[in-house]
Amino acid sequence: MDHPHLAANWSDVRRRVDEACRAAGRDPAEVDILPVSKTFGPELIRAGVALGMRRFGENKVQEIRDKSAPLADCGIDWVMIGHLQTNKAKDVARLASEVQSLDRLDLAEALDRRLQHEGRGIDVLVQVKTSIEPSKYGLPPEQLADFLNALRGYHGLRVRGLMTLAIHSVDADEVRACFRLLRELRDRSMLQGHDIPRLSMGMSGDFGLAIAEGATEVRIGTAIFGQRSYPDSHYWPEAGA
Ligand SMILES: *Cc1c(COP(=O)(O)O)cnc(C)c1O
């Protein structure tokens, strides 16, 4: 089946990311795009693979489970970006190549145990709460230093960087402050000896600001795959209506 809009969206997003890089004086090769395929089925994802996409971000373990079987021939790297319950660690350790939503020690512990069992290691990003919104998941910034030190004890987890969701606001300064905070936390952690260069920040509506603040990776759903038929509150239950 043909997905002409997908090819057009994909080239449009890549062009806009390149433009944002140039506007920020950055090399476009420094910024990856992580296509976020949540709610979309295997057929559309397969069309994305044909266009050169290889990593896909998903918000729910169940969706990775459902999609990875029919797409087993595609060589996809599944990236977990949503809130993760500790009792789902087993499936994640089996199916995901990376977790960007690591935000607490009991999850690190459970994931590491399952990974040891599978005999594998995965890349992880620590999700930090950078906004004052009461609802967003993520580690409070003041706990980051201790958390990173504690993660050194888990050998199945290769800590590569930080991830955040910015505040949902029409005020660009507020959004940008979230991204800036994540970059500053990254820089400080690097000085403390943690090799965590990656910054996963920015989505369809705010990736330009994230790139200006140093994103090394933007997570793009809607602008690539189109509007989702579920509201975001379905994925971020804490976000309310
Ligand atoms: C859905 C989602 C995205 C992508 O959002 P869009 O606005 O559709 O680009 C990025 N990050 C996370 C954690 C998400 O859940």
The ligand as an ORCA input file, in Angstrom:
! r2SCAN-3c Opt
* xyz 0 1
  C       4.067     11.172     21.615
  C       5.403     11.541     22.112
  C       6.272     12.304     21.337
  C       5.910     12.831     19.953
  O       4.919     13.804     20.034
  P       4.426     14.620     18.744
  O       3.898     15.876     19.304
  O       3.384     13.777     18.098
  O       5.606     14.807     17.863
  C       7.522     12.603     21.862
  N       7.894     12.177     23.083
  C       7.089     11.428     23.856
  C       7.571     10.989     25.201
  C       5.819     11.093     23.403
  O       5.020     10.361     24.182
*
